Amino acid sequence: MLSKCDTAWKHPTRRSASKCNKMLSLFPLDQIQDLSRGDVVLPPPGADDIRLIPMTITLNDADGAGRVHQITWSLKNNVTNNWWNSPNQWQAVAMVGRNLAIFTGNEDEATLPDTYALEQNYPNPFNPATTIRFTLTNAEAVTLRVYDVLGREVMRLLDAKQMAGGTHSVGFDAGQLASGVYFYRLDAGTAFSQTKQMMLLK
């Protein structure tokens, strides 16, 4: 079994707060299921299917001299050394078919930001185009408006557009506007709203 975890393994008897929140694992089912020993066959999902399988991942030092230690992965806080005979301790794990599996070189790249943010446009001052970057912690309906110094809306760059969590960039071309100070306002659902100032110099 090949596995990758973003934090640490949880010791089954030490109740550490440190635990593995995400794990990407490859299970060679033809090697870990032994029908001659009475193992129950675990049919894999079809190429385009998703199956929820209750299981607990445990590593043992089965070196022939008896088991000295084991480490167990689970998001459930009640995991003990009796996990093998306690279905209520088994974590529900999603197994996906070959066509649905997504593999990345760095799982941290998929981690969502902790806070919302609206960055200063760049370049600033600008003529006539600039870029506005912002960060969402979750999927939101995003509206991005530009106002002049009198508070009049001069352009709407995004209009309640559904966008995923993460960092996004939006280009702003002010070729049809006069030089001066403008304001851009980001509204991300009801969770976040912020306004910043920018300068157009022609």
DRENKELUM-940023 format. One line per 8 residues: for each residue x, y, z of N, C-alpha, C. Coordinates in steps of 0.05 Angstrom, whole numbers, plus 32768, in hexadecimal, padded with zeros to 4 digits. Layout:
REM DRENKELUM-940023
X/Y/Z/X/Y/Z/X/Y/Z  ...
//
This chain:
REM DRENKELUM-940023
8011/7FE8/8000/8000/8000/8000/8012/8019/8000  800C/802B/7FEE/801A/8045/7FEE/8008/805A/7FF8  8011/806A/800B/8000/807F/8017/8010/8099/801A  8001/80AF/8019/800C/80C9/801F/7FF9/80D8/8031  8004/80E4/8046/7FF3/80F2/805B/7FFE/810E/805E  7FEB/8121/8064/7FF4/813D/8067/7FFC/8145/8083  7FF8/8133/8096/8002/8139/80B1/800F/8121/80BD  8007/8117/80D4/8015/8101/80E1/8002/80EA/80E5
800F/80D2/80EA/7FFF/80BB/80F1/7FF5/80BD/810E  7FDE/80B1/8113/7FD3/80B2/812E/7FD8/8098/813C  7FE5/809A/8153/7FEA/8082/8163/7FCF/8079/8170  7FC8/805F/816E/7FAE/8056/8177/7FA9/8059/8195  7FBE/805A/81A5/7FBB/805B/81C2/7FC4/8075/81CF  7FD0/8087/81BF/7FDA/80A0/81CB/7FC8/80B8/81C6  7FB2/80B5/81BA/7F9E/80CA/81B7/7FA9/80E5/81B0  7FBC/80E5/819E/7FC9/80FE/8196/7FB5/810E/8185
7FB7/8129/8188/7FA6/813B/8178/7FAF/813B/815B  7FC8/8132/8156/7FD2/8132/813B/7FC7/811B/812C  7FBC/8120/8115/7FB0/810A/8105/7FB2/8110/80E8  7FAF/80FC/80D8/7FB0/80FF/80BC/7F95/8107/80B1  7F93/811F/80A6/7F79/8128/809C/7F73/811F/8080  7F88/811B/8070/7F84/8112/8055/7F98/80FC/804F  7F90/80E8/8041/7FA2/80D3/8039/7F9B/80C9/801D  7FAF/80C7/800C/7FAB/80BC/7FF2/7FB9/80A1/7FF2
7FAA/808B/7FEE/7FB6/8071/7FF0/7FB0/8060/7FD8  7FC3/804F/7FD1/7FBF/803C/7FBB/7FBF/8020/7FC7  7FA9/8012/7FC4/7FA5/7FF7/7FCF/7FA7/7FE2/7FB9  7FBC/7FD1/7FBA/7FBD/7FBA/7FA7/7FAC/7FA3/7FB1  7F92/7FA4/7FAA/7F7F/7F91/7FB6/7F86/7F74/7FB0  7F93/7F6F/7F99/7F99/7F54/7F92/7FAF/7F49/7FA5  7FBD/7F5B/7FB3/7FD3/7F52/7FC5/7FCB/7F51/7FE2  7FB6/7F61/7FEA/7FAF/7F62/8006/7F96/7F51/800C
7F8A/7F45/7FF8/7F73/7F33/7FFD/7F7C/7F16/7FF8  7F7A/7F06/800C/7F82/7EEA/800A/7F6A/7ED8/800F  7F5F/7ECD/7FF9/7F47/7EBD/7FFB/7F4D/7EA3/800A  7F66/7E99/8008/7F6C/7E80/8015/7F6C/7E82/8034  7F6C/7E9B/803E/7F6B/7EA0/805B/7F50/7EAA/8064  7F3C/7EA9/8051/7F21/7EB0/8058/7F1C/7ECE/8057  7F2D/7EDD/804A/7F28/7EFA/8048/7F0F/7EFF/8038  7F00/7F13/8041/7EE8/7F1C/8032/7EF2/7F2C/801A
7EE7/7F25/8003/7EEF/7F33/7FEA/7EE4/7F50/7FEB  7EF5/7F63/7FE6/7EEE/7F7F/7FE4/7EEE/7F87/7FC7  7ED6/7F87/7FBA/7ED6/7F8E/7F9E/7EDD/7FAB/7F9A  7EEF/7FB1/7F88/7EF5/7FCE/7F83/7EDF/7FDC/7F75  7EDE/7FF6/7F76/7ECA/8005/7F67/7ECF/8003/7F49  7EBA/8007/7F39/7EBE/8007/7F1C/7ECE/8020/7F14  7ED7/8021/7EFB/7EE8/8036/7EF2/7EDC/8052/7EF7  7EC1/8054/7EF6/7EB4/806E/7EF9/7EA3/8070/7F12
7EA9/805E/7F25/7E98/805D/7F3E/7EA7/8067/7F56  7E97/806E/7F6B/7EA2/8075/7F85/7E94/8063/7F99  7EA3/8057/7FAB/7E98/8046/7FC0/7EA2/804F/7FDB  7E91/8050/7FEF/7E99/8055/800A/7E9E/803B/8019  7EB6/8037/8022/7EBE/801E/802F/7EC7/8024/804C  7EBA/8018/8060/7EC3/801C/807B/7EDC/800C/8080  7EF1/801A/8088/7F0B/800C/808D/7F1C/801D/809F  7F2F/8010/80AB/7F44/801E/80BB/7F5F/8015/80B0
7F71/8027/80AB/7F8B/8020/80A0/7F9F/801D/80B8  7FAA/8006/80BA/7FBC/8000/80D1/7FD5/7FF3/80C6  7FEC/7FFC/80D1/8006/7FF0/80CA/8010/7FE0/80E2  8017/7FC7/80DD/8022/7FB5/80F2/803E/7FAD/80EB  804E/7FA7/8100/806A/7F9E/80FB/806A/7F7F/80FB  805B/7F73/80E9/8059/7F56/80E8/8073/7F4B/80DC  8087/7F48/80ED/80A1/7F3F/80E3/80A7/7F22/80EB  8093/7F14/80F5/8096/7EF9/80FD/809D/7EF5/811A
80A3/7F0A/8128/80AB/7F08/8144/8094/7F12/8156  807D/7F14/814B/8066/7F1E/815B/8062/7F3C/8157  804A/7F45/815A/8044/7F61/8156/804C/7F71/816E  805D/7F85/816A/8067/7F96/817F/8058/7FB1/817F  8051/7FBA/8167/8045/7FD5/8165/8033/7FD6/814D  8020/7FE8/814E/800F/7FEE/8137/8008/800C/8138  8005/8017/8120/7FFC/8033/811E/7FE3/8033/810C  7FCF/8043/8114/7FB5/8042/8107/7FAD/805E/80FD
7FA3/805F/80E5/7F99/8079/80DA/7F7B/8078/80DB  7F6F/808D/80E6/7F52/8091/80E5/7F4C/80AD/80EE  7F36/80B8/80E3/7F2D/80D2/80ED/7F1A/80D0/8104  7F14/80B7/810C/7F02/80B3/8122/7F12/80B2/813D  7F08/80C0/8150/7F17/80C3/816A/7F15/80AB/817C  7F05/8097/8175/7F01/8081/8187/7F12/8069/817F  7F25/806C/816D/7F35/8056/8164/7F47/804B/817A  7F46/8031/817E/7F57/8024/8193/7F65/800C/8186
7F74/7FFD/8196/7F81/7FE5/818C/7F6D/7FCF/8186  7F53/7FD3/818D/7F3E/7FC0/8187/7F30/7FC7/816D  7F3D/7FD7/815C/7F30/7FE1/8143/7F27/7FCA/8131  7F37/7FB4/8131/7F32/7F9E/811E/7F16/7F91/8123  7F0C/7F94/813C/7EF2/7F87/8143/7EDD/7F9B/814A  7EE1/7FB5/8142/7ECE/7FCA/814A/7EC7/7FDB/8132  7EB2/7FD2/8123/7EAA/7FE1/810B/7EA4/7FFE/8110  7E9B/8006/8128/7E95/8022/812D/7EAE/8033/812D
7EC6/8027/812D/7EDF/8036/812C/7EE9/8038/810F  7EDC/802C/80FC/7EE6/802C/80E1/7EDE/8046/80D3  7EF2/8052/80C6/7EEE/806A/80B6/7EE1/8063/809B  7ECD/8073/8093/7EC1/806F/8078/7ED4/807C/8064  7EDF/806C/8052/7EF3/8075/803F/7EE7/8073/8023  7EEA/8088/8013/7EE1/8089/7FF8/7EF5/807C/7FE6  7EED/8067/7FD7/7EFE/805B/7FC3/7EF3/8062/7FA8  7F04/806C/7F97/7EFB/8076/7F7D/7F07/8065/7F67
7EF8/8063/7F51/7F02/8054/7F3A/7F19/8061/7F2C  7F25/8052/7F1A/7F3D/805C/7F0D/7F38/8076/7EFD  7F21/8078/7EF1/7F1B/8090/7EE0/7F16/80A9/7EF1  7F0F/80A5/7F0B/7F09/80BC/7F1C/7F20/80C5/7F2E  7F34/80B4/7F2F/7F4B/80BA/7F42/7F5B/80D2/7F37  7F62/80E3/7F4A/7F72/80FB/7F44/7F8B/80FA/7F55  7FA2/80F9/7F48/7FBB/80F7/7F56/7FCB/8112/7F53  7FD5/811C/7F68/7FE5/8135/7F68/8000/8130/7F75
8014/8140/7F6C/802E/813D/7F78/8030/8148/7F93  801E/815B/7F9A/8020/8169/7FB4/8003/816E/7FBD  7FFA/815F/7FD1/7FDF/8162/7FDB/7FDA/817D/7FE7  7FEF/818B/7FF0/7FEC/81A5/7FFD/7FE1/81BA/7FE9  7FE5/81B4/7FCF/7FDC/81C7/7FBB/7FBD/81C8/7FBB  7FB1/81B4/7FC5/7F93/81B3/7FC5/7F87/81BF/7FDE  7F98/81C6/7FF1/7F8F/81D1/800A/7F83/81ED/8006  7F6B/81F1/8010/7F5E/820B/800C/7F69/8220/8020
7F69/8239/8018/7F74/824E/802A/7F63/8251/8043  7F6F/825C/8058/7F62/825F/8072/7F51/8278/8073  7F58/828D/8063/7F4B/82A7/8065/7F44/82B2/804A  7F2F/82C2/8049/7F28/82D1/8031/7F3C/82E8/802E  7F41/82F1/8016/7F53/8307/8012/7F4E/8314/7FF7  7F50/832E/7FF6/7F50/833E/7FDD/7F6A/834C/7FDB  7F7A/8346/7FC7/7F95/8352/7FC5/7F94/836C/7FB6  7FAA/837C/7FB9/7FAD/8394/7FAA/7FB1/838D/7F8D
7FA3/839B/7F7B/7FA7/8396/7F5E/7FC4/839A/7F56  7FCC/838D/7F41/7FE7/8390/7F37/7FE7/838F/7F19  7FF4/83A2/7F0B/8003/83B8/7F17/7FF0/83CE/7F21  7FFA/83DF/7F32/7FEB/83F6/7F3C/7FFF/840C/7F44  7FFE/8424/7F37/7FEB/842C/7F22/7FEE/841B/7F08  7FD9/841D/7EF7/7FD9/840C/7EDF/7FCF/841C/7EC7  7FD4/8411/7EAF/7FCB/841E/7E96/7FCD/8409/7E80  7FB8/8400/7E74/7F9C/8403/7E7E/7F92/83EA/7E8D
7FA4/83D5/7E8F/7F9A/83BC/7E99/7FA8/83B5/7EB3  7F9A/83A6/7EC4/7FA6/839D/7EDE/7F98/8383/7EE5  7FA3/8376/7EFA/7F98/835C/7F03/7F90/835E/7F20  7F79/8353/7F27/7F6F/8352/7F42/7F6F/8335/7F4B  7F7C/8330/7F62/7F7D/8315/7F6D/7F6E/8314/7F87  7F61/82FD/7F8C/7F52/82FA/7FA5/7F52/82DC/7FAD  7F4D/82D7/7FC6/7F4E/82BC/7FD1/7F34/82B5/7FDF  7F29/829D/7FD9/7F11/8294/7FE5/7F17/827B/7FF6
7F0B/8279/800D/7F0F/8261/801E/7EFC/824A/8015  7EE6/8252/8009/7ED2/823E/8000/7EC6/8247/7FE6  7EB7/8236/7FD9/7EA8/823E/7FC1/7E94/8254/7FC8  7E94/8269/7FB8/7E82/8280/7FBD/7E78/828B/7FA3  7E62/829A/7FA5/7E58/82AA/7F8E/7E66/82C5/7F90  7E77/82CB/7F7D/7E89/82E2/7F7F/7E80/82F9/7F6C  7E7F/8311/7F77/7E7A/8329/7F67/7E91/833C/7F6B  7E9B/8347/7F55/7EB2/8359/7F55/7EAA/8372/7F45
7EA8/8389/7F52/7E9F/83A2/7F45/7EB5/83B7/7F47  7EB5/83C9/7F33/7EC7/83E0/7F33/7EB6/83FA/7F35  7EBE/840C/7F46/7EB0/8426/7F4A/7EC2/843D/7F46  7EB6/8454/7F3E/7EC6/846D/7F3C/7EC5/847B/7F57  7ED2/8492/7F59/7ED4/84A0/7F73/7EB9/84AB/7F7C  7EA5/84AC/7F6B/7E8A/84B4/7F73/7E79/849D/7F7B  7E84/8485/7F7B/7E75/846E/7F84/7E64/8461/7F6E  7E68/8469/7F56/7E58/845E/7F40/7E66/8445/7F35
7E56/8430/7F31/7E62/8417/7F26/7E69/841C/7F08  7E82/8417/7F01/7E8B/841C/7EE6/7E90/8401/7ED7  7E93/83EC/7EE6/7E97/83D2/7ED9/7E92/83BB/7EED  7E86/83A5/7EE4/7E82/838E/7EF4/7E92/8377/7EE8  7EA7/836F/7EF5/7EB9/835B/7EEB/7EAF/833F/7EF0  7EA2/833B/7F06/7E95/8321/7F0D/7E7A/8327/7F18  7E66/8317/7F10/7E4B/831B/7F19/7E3F/8302/7F25  7E43/82FF/7F3F/7E39/82E7/7F4E/7E42/82CD/7F41
7E5B/82CD/7F38/7E66/82B6/7F2B/7E6E/82A1/7F40  7E66/8288/7F3D/7E6D/8273/7F50/7E8A/826B/7F4B  7E9A/826E/7F60/7EB7/8268/7F5E/7EC0/8256/7F75  7ED3/8245/7F6F/7EDC/8232/7F83/7EEF/8240/7F97  7EF3/8233/7FAE/7F07/823D/7FC1/7F22/823D/7FB5  7F33/8250/7FBD/7F4E/8252/7FB2/7F54/826F/7FAA  7F6A/8273/7F9B/7F72/828D/7F92/7F6B/8291/7F75  7F5F/82A9/7F6F/7F56/82AE/7F54/7F61/82C9/7F4B
7F63/82CD/7F31/7F6C/82E6/7F25/7F57/82EF/7F10  7F52/8309/7F10/7F40/8315/7EFC/7F4D/832D/7EF0  7F4D/832E/7ED5/7F59/8345/7EC7/7F45/835C/7EC5  7F4F/8374/7EC6/7F3F/838C/7EC4/7F4B/839F/7EAF  7F3D/83A4/7E99/7F46/83B6/7E84/7F36/83D0/7E86  7F44/83E5/7E8D/7F37/83FF/7E90/7F3C/8411/7E78  7F3F/8405/7E61/7F45/8415/7E49/7F30/842A/7E42  7F17/8425/7E4A/7F02/8438/7E44/7EFC/844C/7E5B
7F0C/844B/7E70/7F08/845D/7E87/7F1D/8473/7E87  7F16/8489/7E95/7F28/849F/7E98/7F3C/849A/7EAF  7F53/84A8/7EAE/7F66/84A6/7EC3/7F59/84AE/7EDE  7F63/84A2/7EF4/7F59/84AA/7F0E/7F59/8493/7F21  7F4D/8498/7F38/7F4B/8484/7F4E/7F31/8474/7F4A  7F34/845A/7F4D/7F1D/8448/7F4C/7F1E/8435/7F64  7F07/8429/7F69/7F05/8416/7F7F/7EFA/83FB/7F75  7F04/83E5/7F7F/7EF9/83CB/7F77/7EF0/83BD/7F91
7ED9/83B1/7F8E/7ECC/83A4/7FA6/7EC6/8387/7FA0  7ECE/8376/7FB2/7EC9/8359/7FAF/7EB4/8351/7FC4  7EA0/8343/7FBA/7E8C/8337/7FCC/7E8C/8319/7FC7  7E92/8309/7FDB/7E92/82EC/7FD9/7E7B/82E1/7FE9  7E64/82DE/7FDD/7E4C/82D6/7FEB/7E46/82EA/8001  7E3F/82DF/8019/7E3C/82F0/8030/7E53/82ED/8044  7E68/82DE/803B/7E7E/82D8/804D/7E94/82ED/804E  7E97/82FC/8038/7EAE/830E/8036/7EA7/8325/8023
7EB0/833D/802B/7EAD/8355/801A/7EC4/8368/8020  7ED1/8372/800B/7EE7/8385/800F/7EEB/8396/7FF7  7EF4/83AF/7FFC/7EF8/83C3/7FE6/7F15/83CD/7FE8  7F21/83D1/7FD0/7F3C/83DC/7FCF/7F3C/83F2/7FB9  7F51/8402/7FBA/7F54/8419/7FA8/7F69/8413/7F94  7F66/841E/7F7B/7F7B/841B/7F67/7F7C/8435/7F56  7F92/8438/7F48/7F97/8451/7F39/7F9C/844B/7F1C  7F8B/8458/7F0B/7F8F/8455/7EEE/7F9D/846E/7EE4
7FB4/846B/7ED7/7FC4/8482/7ECD/7FC9/847D/7EAF  7FBD/848F/7E9F/7FC1/848C/7E82/7FD4/84A2/7E78
//
